[in-house]
Amino acid sequence: MTKMEAPFEKLLDQFELPVNVIVGDVELQWSVDVGNWRNVPVSAFWTMSATFYSMLHHLDMFSRNHHLTVDKF
């Protein structure tokens, strides 16, 4: 995650056509930095499982129905 920035920039320099947008994983902050330095828009792509998405989507329902209780030790 920390040593990919320089090779990525080198790759961008090798393209014949200019880069119009960068789609980077949300965990790779350097992709946003590269886009900002080059004045290229960056879209953060967040990969998650369908199960995790479903949990986030229904979080309010879990809270309303008290399904988010934490047992104290």
C-alpha positions in Angstrom: 0.0 0.0 0.0 2.9 2.4 0.6 5.3 1.6 -2.3 2.8 1.6 -5.2 2.6 5.4 -5.7 5.8 5.8 -7.7 5.2 2.8 -10.0 1.7 4.0 -10.6 2.8 7.4 -11.6 5.4 5.9 -13.9 2.6 3.8 -15.5 0.5 7.0 -16.0 3.4 8.7 -17.7 3.6 5.8 -20.2 0.1 6.1 -21.6 -0.3 7.6 -25.0 -3.5 9.3 -24.2 -4.0 11.5 -21.1 -5.7 9.9 -18.1 -9.2 11.4 -17.5 -10.1 9.8 -14.2 -8.5 7.6 -11.6 -10.6 4.9 -9.8 -8.8 3.9 -6.6 -9.5 1.7 -3.7 -10.7 3.8 -0.7 -7.9 2.4 1.4 -5.2 3.8 -0.9 -5.1 7.4 0.0 -2.1 8.0 -2.3 -4.4 7.6 -5.4 -6.2 10.7 -4.3 -2.9 12.5 -3.9 -1.8 11.5 -7.4 -5.1 12.7 -8.9 -4.8 16.0 -7.1 -1.2 16.5 -8.2 -2.1 15.8 -11.8 -5.5 17.6 -11.7 -7.3 14.4 -12.5 -10.6 13.5 -10.8 -10.5 10.5 -8.5 -13.3 8.2 -7.6 -12.9 6.2 -4.4 -14.0 2.6 -5.0 -15.0 0.7 -1.8 -15.1 -3.0 -2.2 -17.3 -4.8 0.4 -19.2 -8.0 0.6 -23.0 -8.1 0.1 -23.4 -9.2 3.7 -21.6 -6.2 5.0 -23.6 -3.8 2.7 -26.8 -5.4 4.0 -25.7 -4.9 7.6 -25.0 -1.2 6.9 -28.2 -0.8 4.9 -30.3 -2.2 7.8 -28.4 -0.6 10.6 -31.3 1.7 11.6 -33.6 -1.3 11.8 -31.1 -3.2 14.0 -31.0 -0.2 16.3 -34.7 0.3 16.5 -35.3 -3.4 17.3 -32.5 -3.5 19.9 -30.4 -6.0 17.9 -27.3 -4.1 18.6 -26.9 -4.9 22.3 -23.5 -5.6 23.7 -23.1 -8.0 26.6 -21.0 -6.8 29.4 -18.4 -9.1 30.8 
